[in-house]
């Protein structure tokens, strides 16, 4: 009976709200999504779009606004149209603002972008130059900031990037996409006591100049998620990641003539629980700075981007330093071919997997498996060594039922150090277990 009464109350409120909206034409209307994208626009030019937007005098709010423009579509003399459009949208209390405008350095964002009290999510890209942050800059509701190839060139002294971050008192998620032509004039410090997610991705690795390797610091004690794809730096003076839960790192192999010191960055990962090292180069970095690898007391899931031809020197190091590791995910198994052409040789870097005998991982996932003889030899050694293994999950890239059946039969024949161990093989269109 109580549920029926509750439904009646809801219906009554909706009915009264509908009557009130008819009697009160000044109530605010909320529009969920407004945007301009020339690839899909059929109702005229950008100028026409702005004219229609400014012509609306009724009271309405925009929840999300998206503006996508290419520099060839209008000349710089028309940049005032962009700013008129933005001011109108900001005045209507937009919550989610996305600007994808390929501009030149002549264009300046209106200061209202940095003083908006309502915006919760802001995405800027792709060639903005921010050289001045107003003194009264404040984005009190902004939780997510996405900077896609945005450059900071400070002409007024100080650091424009630092002032922007400081103007966001509740910022939780910061995403920075860069390429090699975007070396900022900045303090090279990401500092925030409240930031929870930080993503830095360098998308262009060619023609790097010396300034690309300058030191960078992370003063982010509340950070829980850290995604860092960048060049190796000369140093990391401050690395405060004490609250870190998950980290994904992708660092290129050393370049001739470079100087770098990654020790502080590696040490700063000490409290991480989920760690992913992308590309084999990143594994080599950890191997090169072995003395800096801390004891990962909280680490329970480790993922490594491995390749057949690259040694696993770092694996014994990481397993020894991860006493509570439960899940290990790798891509390809590593093996060598002897002078007879047999793909069954265990590489010296693995020492016949003897280090696995003291490892307590319970789940091992292999995401790239072709069923070659060399791979089967490695799995045989792994199953014979891991004493606590409960699940070996293999993602097979195999075609043909006969080949799949043979793999399953071979796996059934292997001895297992753990009596609790199950082997699951997942093929693209089917699933099997042994």
N, C-alpha and C positions, 0 to 999 in steps of 0.2 A: 504493500500500500504506500509505503514511504517513497518508493521509486516513482510511482505514478504522480504523487504530489510534486516531486522534484521536477519531473518533466513538465507538469502544468506551470510551475513557476518560471521555468526557462522560456516556454512558449509565451507566457504573459509578458515577460520582460522584452522579448523580441518584438511582440506586437506593439507595446508601448513605445519602444525605440523607433519603430517604423512610423507611428503617428507623430512622434516628436519631430522626426526629420521632415515631415510634410509641413508641419506648422512653423519650423525654424529653418528657413532656407540658408541661414548663415553658418550652419554646422559644417565642420571641415570634412571634405571628402578625401579619402586616402587612395592614391593611385599606386598600385603595386610596382609597376615597371615602366619606365620611360627611357627611350634610347634612340641614338642615331648611328646607323652603320650604313655607309654608302653601298656596301655590297648587297644589301637587302632593301634599301630605301627605294620606294616607288612613287613617293609623293613630293618630288621636287628636290631642290638643292638644299645644302646645309643652311643657307640664308633663309629659305622658305621655312625650314624646320624651326629656326630660331624665331622667325616672325610669328609663326603659329603659337609657339610657346609663350612669347611675351604678350601676345594678344589676349591670353586668358587672364581675366581679371577676377574670376571667382576664387573662393577660398578652397584650396586643395593642397594636400601634402603628397610628396613623392617619396615612396619607400626606397626605390632603387633607381639610379640614373646611370646610364652607360653612354659614353661618347667615344666613337672610333673615327679618326680622321687621318688621312695620309697627307703629307706636305704638298704633294702635287695637285691636290684638289682645290686649293685656294692659296692666294698669295698672303704674305705677312701683313699687308695692309688690312686684311680682314680678321686679324687675330682678335680685334675688339669684339667681334661677334661671338667668339668663343667665351670671352670673359663676361659678356652680357648674359649669355646662356647660363654660365656657371653661377653667377650671382643670383639669377632668378631661381635656379634649382636649390641653391643653398638657403635662400630665404624661405623656401617652402619646406624646410626641415628634412632634407634628404638624409637617409640613414646609411645607405650603401652607395658610394660614388666611385665609378670606374672611368678613368680617362686614359684612353689609348691614342695618343696624338703624336704623330711623327713630325716634330717641329724643329726649328733651328734656334740658335741662342738668342735671337731677337725676341722671341716670345717669353713673356713672364706670366706666371700664374698669378691670379688676383690674390691679394692678401686675405680675402675672405675665406679662402681655402684653409688657411692656417688658424682661423679664429672661429670656425664653425662649432657650435655647441651641441649639435645633434648627431653629426656623422659618427657612425660606429665602425664602418669599414671603408678604407680608402685605398684605391689602387691607382698609381701614377706610372705612366709609361708612354712612349718608349724612349724619347730623346729629350726629356725635360732637363733644363739646367736650373738648379736652385742656387742662387747666389746671395739671397737675402731673406732671412726669416724675421718678420716684424717683432718688435719688442713685446707687444701684447699677444703674441702667439699663444693659443691655448685650444686644445682639442680635448675637452673634458670627458667626452663619451667614447673616444676612439679606442678600439680594442685590437683592430687588425690593420696593419700598414704594409702595403705591397709596393716596393720600389723596383720597377722593371727598367733597367738601363737608364736610371736617373743619375745625373752627375751633380755633384756639389762643388761649386766654385765660390769660395767666400771672398767677397770684395769689401766687407765691412768689418773684418777682424773677427777673431774667434773661430768657431766651427759651426757652420750652418746645420750639418747633420746632427751634431750633438744637441743643438738648440731645438731642432725639430723633435727629437726623441724626448727631450726634457719637457716639451710642451704637451706631451701625451701622458697624463698622470695615471691612466688605467690601461695603458698599452700592454697587451698580452702576447701578441703574435706579430713578429717582424720578419718580412721576407725581402731579400735583396738579390736581384739578378743583375749580373754585371758581365762586361766583356773587357778585353785588354785595352780598349781605347777610353776607358772610363776611370783612370786613376784620379781619385778625388784630391782636392785640397782640404784635408780633414785631419783630425787628431788621431785617426786610426785607433779609436777606442769605441767599442760598443758597450755602453754603460747604462744599466737599468736595474733597479732593485726589485722590480715587479714583473719583468718580462718572463714569460713562460715558454714561448716557442721562438726559435731563431733559425732562419734558413738563409744561407749565403751560398749562391751558386755562380761560379764563373763559367760562362758558356763558350768563351773563345780563348784558346790556349796558344795561338800563334803570335809571333812578333811582339813578345813581351819585352818591355823595357825595364831598366833597373828599378824604377819606382814601384813596380809591381810586387817586389819582394820585401818591401819595408815591413817592419814589425807591426803586429796588430794585437790588441788586448780585448779580453772578454770579461768585463766586470758585471756578471749576471748571476748573482747568488740564488735567484728563484727559478732559474731556467730548468725546465723539465724535458724539453725536446730540442735537440741541436742537430741541424743538417748542414754540413760544411764541405763544399766542393770548391777547392781553391788551390792556388799555387802554394808551394812551401815558402814560408816567410823567414826572414832573417832571425826572427825571434817572436816569442809570445810573452812579453813581460808580466802581464797579469792574466791569469786564467782562473776565474772563480765560477765553478760549475758544481757547487756542493749539493744542489738539489736535482742533479741530472738523472733522468729515468731512461731516456732513449737517445742514442747518438748514431748518426750516419756520416761517415767520413769517406771522401774520395780525394786523394792527393796524388799529383803526378810524380813520376820518378824524377830523380835529380837531374838537373841540366848542367852541362859542362860550364865551369866557372862560377856557379852559384854558391853562395854561402847561406846556410840556414841552420836554425836550431829549433827543433820541434819538441824538445824535452818537456817544457812546461805544458804544452798542449796535451801531450800524452799523459802526463801526471794528473792533469786536471780532469781526466775522465774517470778517476778512481771510483766514484760512487755510481757509475752507470749500471743499469740493470739489463738493457738491451743494446747491443753494440753491433753495428754493421760496417764492415770495411770493404768499400767498393773498389774494383779493379785491383789487379795483383800488385800494382805499384804501391798502394797503401800498405799492404802487408810487408813490403820491403822496407818501408819507412819505419814500421814498428820493429823490424828485425835490426835495422841499422842503429836505432836508439834503444836497444834492448835494456840498457841499464836504467832507463827512465820508465819502463813499464811497471806500473804499480800492482799491488795485489787487489784484484777486483772482487772484493768480498760480496758485493751485491749482484754481480753479473750472473744471470741465469739463461740468457739466450745470446749466442754469438753467431753472426753470419759472415761468411768469407766469400769473396768473389775469386774463385780459383780457376786455373787453366791447366790443361794437361801438361804443357811443357815448362811450367814454372814451379820451382821448388817451394816446399812448404816449411822452410826453416823456422818461420814464426809460429807455426801451429804448436809445437811442443812448449814454446815459451808461454803462449797465451793459455794453454790448458793448465800448465803448472801454476800460473798466476790467477786462475779462476777456480777456487776450491768448491764453489757452489753452483757451477755451471750445470744446467740440466739439458739444454737443447743446443745442438750444433748444426748449422745449416751451411752446406758448401755447394758450389756449382759442379765443376768437373773434378773427377779423381785424377791424381797425379801418378804417372808411371813412366818408365823409360824403356827404350828398345835396346836390347843387347846386340853384340856384333853378329849374332846369328839371325837377327831380324825378328826375334821373339819378343812380343809385347807382354812380357810377364815379369819384368825386373822391377823390384822395389827400389826406389831411389835412395841413395845414401842419406839424404836429408830426413828420411823417415825412420831410419834405423830399425827396419822391419817392424815398425809400429810398436816397439817395445814400450814407449811412453804411454800408450793407451791402457796398459795394465793397471795403472794407478789413477785412471780417469773415471769420474763418476757420472758422466753424461748418461741420460736415460733415453734421449731421442736424437737420432742422427738423420738428417734429411739431405739427400743428394738430388739436386734439381736438374742436372744434365747428365744423362746416362744413355749410352748407345749399345751397351752389351758387348763391347770388345773383350778379347781375352785378357788384355792388360787390366781392364776395369774389374773383371771378375776375380782376378788374382788379388787385387787390392781389397775387395769386399771380403774375400775369404780371410785375409789377415785381420781385418777390422772385427769381424764377427768372432774370431778366435781370441781377441785381446780384450775387448770391452766387457768388464765384469758386471756392470750395472745396466747395460743396454736393455731397454724394454721395447723399443720400436726403431726399426730401420726403414725409413720411407724413401723410396726410389722413384723418381719421375723419369720414366723411360721415353727416349726419343727413337722408338723402334717401330718399323713397319713390317707387316707380315706375321701371320698367326704362328707359323712354325718357329720363327725367331723368338717370339714372345714366350711360346711354350718351352723352348729350350732354356731360356733364362730362368723361368720359374723352376724347372727341374733341377738346374744347377744350384740354385739357391737352397732348395730343399736338402741337398747333399752336404752343405757346409756345416761344420761343427760350430757351436755357439758357446762362448764363455758364460753367457747368462741363460739360464733355463727359462727365464721369463720373456726372452726376446722374440718378437714377431717381426716378420719382414713383409712390408707392403710395397707392391710395385704398381705404379699408376701410369698407364699408357694413355695416349691422347683421347682414345674413344672407349676405354674400358678400364676396369679396376680388377686387380687380382691380389691374393695374399698367399703367403707360404708360412 
